[in-house]
Amino acid sequence: MEVEKEESEEIPSTSSNPVEDPGPSQARVETESDDEDIEIPSILDSITQQQIDEFRPFHERYFEKKYCTRFTTDTVNLDTCVRIHTNKISLIYLSEKHSVIQNQQRLQSIDFQVSKKVNRLKNAMFGKGKRGAQLLQPDSILCHLETVDGARYPVHACVYGKLLEINSRVIKEPNFLLDDLNEGFLAIILPDLRRHEENVKSLKSVEEYNT
Amino acid sequence: MTETDSQDTKGIVFNFLIELGCCKRCALRFVGDSNTNYDNPTDDVKKLTRKDLGQNSNDENVFKKSKPNPCIICLDLLQDTTLQTMILNPELEKVLEYDSDTFVNYVSLPKAVLIREHSMEICVKEKFPQFFKDRNVIALNRAWSLSIQNKLAQRLEKKYDKNSYLQIQFNTSYVLDKEESLVMLLLEDKSRKHSIQHDPLSCKNVTSSLQTINSELFKQKVSIPPATPTKALDVEQVFYKHDHVFIAGRYCKYARNMFQTPWSGDDIQVEISSVQEKIFDHIENSFSAMVFSSSGREDFDVRTLGRGRPFFIKICDPKRTKVSFEKFRQIEQAVKHTKVVEVRDLQFIDRRYLSNIKEGEQFKKKTYRALCIVDKPENLTAYIDKINNISAVTLQQKTPLRVYHRRSSDIRERQIYSLKAKVINGKKNLLELDMITQAGTYIKEFVHGDLGRTTPSLCEIVGGYIDIIALDVLDIHLDFPPSINHKVKNHQTVNY
């Protein structure tokens, strides 16, 4: 049972089965006031084999994978992969079909100075509402990838929202963006909730992308 | 001064006040002693009028003076008729619904009354300086309380106790209050002007002004003795409430699909109940507002085991405050029947102990057990060894992605005090991990790394893939509330 909620801590990834009767305790825990030995029910018995078998890694568990193809032209593939968390936060990755990956190019650096005034690394924000964060539109440029052999690829935001973070591991090592397509996200974006539906509609699902 | 002398003077002062236009109780306030019966002052009055009036020593004379104008000080607050009106207020019926054995009563006074009292004090101190040299005048609200207490106690079937949590507030008004108290604005001490904010004519400000005001200045603007009033004060609404009471306890949560408090926000109807609701269902006082508070909370899909998590419930204006030791144990049993929530150590708790639960959040420790999955069974033992070789870890945790939509961007440093991993019989790719961590540590993120945003993560420590399937809270290291020993009955922290 998937429960859609804004305040989601975590979505149980499988059907939720409340514990019927706690099974035989596996261990007793040293508690500070040990006047009575309190039984601790087994953790293994609290989940089903199905839940174990169907368990997916973190980057799949809470995220819906989508693709943005609108900036790709006949000459260059700029597809990005957008993973949307259940709380709607979106992570931007390069798609596996992106030119730089298809051409097996390596990155020399990433340029985050996208205009005279805007540097994506200088994104200061304040509070829960992330006031002051850089505002993004789908065609906003997050950065330019600069390859060893002199090519320059822009990466677009793909969604309406606020920029929260650039992946520090990618800042440190740009090629992480190409080498790990699960952990190597480029940016975290807090979507504009008023336009979230619009955002999602503009993206392709995995099936659509691969047919 | 002999006793008869002082009795004479008392009589003189008493009659002076009556002649001026005071009611009998106000006059008694100025001359009475600790034995004065304000509830029924007939005898006290008789004693004081006998000597002075000689042959005309009967109540008739006394009462003749107190008509037709209202008392020049209390505007008839202390008259039998007013007190009767207050006692007969039908609202007081509802106070019987409270199971409290005691009550305390208060009255609000019009500012004009305070000014009149001050004026009369100046008057009598000038006229009878010897008599009032070391004498305290009984305050109006005290005299009122003494006058009405016994009758109230009868009506409410409760006892008066100045420390009672059940408070009954009587209110009064006076049509000429504004006019008569405007004079206070003229008398404002210039140095005090700054300290009087907002409403200089509030009761509080008038009272404090009167305490320091220069008598000469006062006499210039206010008539000494107070002018004869044409209207009496009016009795307004009565308000009553019982102070908040607090019930503390610890709860365990056995379900992996339950919120701690009811879901709010979206329009979606949520059928899943919450820990809070399961507990509230079994506490009487369901008509009073109840507020649930706890020492942190666990995720929707995380169980709380062991002693459980400390919590307290604030019950606002409770009608039921008598809950016995056995009744608390019954409530615990009833909650246990739900199978998904359990509570222990239920007890009343005084509000001064509540800061325990929220204070020092950052320094508390918690014990967790995680069920973890690894990529390849052949790595299992190696991973377990690596984990067990570590004594402690300091984490840098960026705001986890799963809460990033509602939390500010931050890096939190957190401690893991101990880690212990072991195999699970019959499971080749699972391990059980026990940890003691600092409060506020995001455990799930520590295990899988949150895409590199928590470091070091368990994945980094074992040098491979490890993720968390299930999490249990085993202990919250906080000795609050005091644990209940079931063998010792009548163990009560507080008796309301």
Interface residues (C-beta under 8 A of the other chain):
Chain A: M1 V3 E4 K5 E6 E7 S8 E9 E10 P12 S16 N17 P18 V19 E20 D21 P22 Q26 V29 T31 E32 S33 D35 I38 I40 P41 I43 L44 S46 I47 Q51 I52 F55 P57 F58 H59 Y62 H85 T86 N87 K88 I89 L91 M125 F126 G127 K128 K130 L164 E165 N167 S168 R169 E183 F185 I188 L190
Chain B: Y254 A255 R256 N257 M258 W263 G265 D266 I268 V270 I272 D299 F300 D301 R303 L305 G306 R307 K339 V340 T367 R369 A370 L371 I373 K398 L401 R402 V403 Y404 H405 R406 R407 S408 S409 I424 K427 L430 E432 K444 H448 G449 D450 L451 G452 Y465 D467 I469 A470 D472 L474 D475 H477 D479 S483 N485
